[in-house]
Amino acid sequence: MAKEQTYQRKVSAEEVQEGYIFILKDFIKFFPKPNVPFKLKVDGDEYDTHVEIVDCWCMGPNKPHVHYRISIRSLQGKFPIHRNNVVKFTRQEDGVYTLAK
């Protein structure tokens, strides 16, 4: 089976407001390991980024867990997103990804 080359999702209002794109746990292996830098190309420009790990208690205080996400704050104004936009990451090569709508 070929290694998956894209990850896409519909962006939530929270993601837009907080400036990140959530990564589903089933797709975490698509990206480099958390906190390992990689290049993100957007409309011809290249940005340094990484997968963040965020502690979470959204399932209650007795079920702590983590979420994975990529900050897009440095892209604001250059890559505007809105709730329900579908964004797509494409793996170009090791350590280089593109982001598009």
C-alpha positions as CSV (number, residue, x, y, z in Angstrom):
1,M,0.0,0.0,0.0
2,A,1.4,3.4,-0.9
3,K,2.1,5.9,1.8
4,E,-0.6,8.6,2.0
5,Q,0.5,11.9,0.5
6,T,-2.2,14.2,1.6
7,Y,-4.1,15.2,4.8
8,Q,-7.2,17.4,4.5
9,R,-9.9,18.5,6.9
10,K,-12.7,21.0,7.3
11,V,-11.5,23.9,9.5
12,S,-13.6,24.6,12.7
13,A,-14.4,28.0,14.1
14,E,-12.1,27.3,17.0
15,E,-9.2,26.6,14.7
16,V,-9.8,29.8,12.9
17,Q,-10.1,31.8,16.1
18,E,-7.0,30.3,17.8
19,G,-4.9,30.1,14.6
20,Y,-4.1,26.5,14.2
21,I,-5.1,23.4,12.1
22,F,-6.0,20.3,14.1
23,I,-4.4,17.0,13.2
24,L,-6.5,13.9,13.7
25,K,-4.6,11.2,15.7
26,D,-5.1,8.8,12.7
27,F,-3.0,11.1,10.6
28,I,-0.2,12.1,13.1
29,K,2.2,9.7,11.3
30,F,1.7,11.7,8.1
31,F,3.7,14.6,9.6
32,P,7.1,14.6,11.1
33,K,7.2,13.8,14.8
34,P,5.9,16.5,17.2
35,N,8.3,19.4,17.8
36,V,10.5,18.3,14.8
37,P,10.8,21.3,12.4
38,F,9.6,21.0,8.8
39,K,9.0,23.4,5.9
40,L,5.5,24.4,4.9
41,K,5.0,26.0,1.5
42,V,2.1,28.3,1.0
43,D,1.5,30.2,-2.3
44,G,5.2,30.1,-3.2
45,D,6.4,31.2,0.2
46,E,8.1,28.8,2.7
47,Y,7.6,28.8,6.5
48,D,9.3,26.8,9.3
49,T,6.8,25.1,11.5
50,H,6.2,21.9,13.6
51,V,3.5,19.8,15.0
52,E,2.5,21.0,18.5
53,I,1.3,18.8,21.4
54,V,-1.4,20.3,23.5
55,D,-2.6,18.8,26.8
56,C,-6.4,18.6,26.9
57,W,-9.2,17.7,29.3
58,C,-12.1,18.1,26.8
59,M,-13.3,14.7,27.8
60,G,-13.4,15.6,31.5
61,P,-10.8,15.8,34.3
62,N,-10.5,12.0,34.6
63,K,-9.6,11.6,30.9
64,P,-6.6,13.8,30.2
65,H,-5.1,13.3,26.8
66,V,-3.2,15.3,24.1
67,H,-4.2,16.9,20.8
68,Y,-1.9,17.6,17.9
69,R,-2.0,20.7,15.8
70,I,0.0,23.0,13.5
71,S,0.0,26.8,14.2
72,I,-0.9,29.0,11.3
73,R,-0.6,32.3,13.1
74,S,2.5,33.2,11.1
75,L,0.4,32.8,7.9
76,Q,-2.5,35.1,9.0
77,G,-3.1,37.7,6.3
78,K,-1.2,35.5,3.8
79,F,-3.4,32.4,4.0
80,P,-6.8,33.5,5.4
81,I,-9.1,30.7,6.4
82,H,-12.7,30.6,7.5
83,R,-14.9,28.1,9.3
84,N,-15.7,25.2,7.0
85,N,-12.9,25.9,4.6
86,V,-11.2,22.6,3.6
87,V,-7.5,22.8,3.8
88,K,-5.1,20.2,2.4
89,F,-1.5,19.4,3.3
90,T,0.5,17.6,0.7
91,R,3.8,15.8,1.4
92,Q,6.3,16.9,-1.2
93,E,9.4,15.2,0.2
94,D,10.8,14.5,3.6
95,G,10.4,17.6,5.7
96,V,8.6,19.6,3.0
97,Y,4.8,20.0,2.8
98,T,2.5,22.3,1.0
99,L,-0.7,23.8,2.4
100,A,-3.6,24.8,0.1
101,K,-7.4,25.4,0.2
